Amino acid sequence: MTITAPATMLHLESDLDAGVAARLLDLLTVQRRLPERLTIDWQAHGIRFALDFGADADLSANLLARLRQLPGMRAVSMAPRP
């Protein structure tokens, strides 16, 4: 059995609004870009999301722009996984 690490990680930060998570998952489902792992961290000032995508994931600039346009979304950043 071979285990491969995710190749790309998205970091999102949003307002403290439970609807943001639903809008995020709706967009990812429609775009057919569901992550292999999703971590949601509720904090006093907002919500942080960490999404791990596999090596074959196509995270286009169009998708990142749509994520930034979600109501309540403050920041979207992408980083390669080591």
C-alpha positions in Angstrom: 0.0 0.0 0.0 1.4 3.4 -1.0 0.3 6.6 0.8 0.9 9.8 -1.0 0.8 13.2 0.6 -1.4 16.0 -0.8 0.3 18.2 -3.2 -1.5 21.5 -2.6 -3.0 23.2 0.4 -5.5 26.1 0.4 -5.8 28.4 3.4 -9.0 30.4 3.8 -10.0 32.9 6.4 -13.6 34.1 6.8 -15.9 36.1 9.0 -17.5 34.3 11.9 -20.5 33.2 9.8 -21.7 29.5 9.7 -23.0 30.1 6.1 -19.5 30.5 4.8 -18.7 26.8 5.2 -21.9 25.9 3.3 -21.1 28.3 0.5 -17.5 27.0 0.3 -18.6 23.4 0.1 -21.3 24.3 -2.5 -18.8 26.0 -4.7 -16.2 23.2 -4.4 -18.9 20.6 -5.2 -20.1 22.5 -8.3 -16.5 22.9 -9.5 -15.8 19.2 -8.8 -12.8 20.2 -6.7 -13.5 18.5 -3.3 -10.4 18.3 -1.1 -9.0 15.1 0.3 -9.0 16.7 3.7 -10.8 19.7 5.2 -10.0 21.3 8.5 -12.3 24.0 10.0 -11.0 26.0 12.9 -13.5 28.3 14.7 -11.7 31.2 16.4 -12.9 34.2 18.2 -12.3 36.6 15.3 -13.3 34.3 12.4 -13.1 30.9 10.8 -10.0 29.3 9.3 -10.2 26.6 6.7 -7.3 24.3 5.5 -8.0 22.2 2.5 -5.6 19.5 1.2 -5.8 18.6 -2.4 -4.2 15.7 -4.2 -1.5 15.9 -6.8 -4.0 15.7 -9.7 -6.1 18.6 -8.4 -6.6 21.4 -10.9 -6.8 24.6 -8.8 -7.2 27.2 -11.5 -7.0 31.0 -11.0 -10.7 31.0 -11.8 -11.5 28.8 -8.8 -9.4 31.0 -6.5 -11.1 34.1 -7.8 -14.5 32.5 -7.1 -13.4 31.6 -3.6 -12.4 35.2 -2.9 -15.8 36.4 -4.1 -17.7 34.3 -1.6 -19.6 36.5 0.9 -17.8 36.7 4.2 -14.4 35.4 2.8 -11.5 37.5 4.0 -8.4 35.7 2.6 -7.5 32.9 0.2 -4.0 31.7 -0.2 -2.5 28.6 -1.8 0.8 26.9 -0.9 2.5 23.8 -2.2 2.9 20.9 0.2 6.4 19.8 1.0 
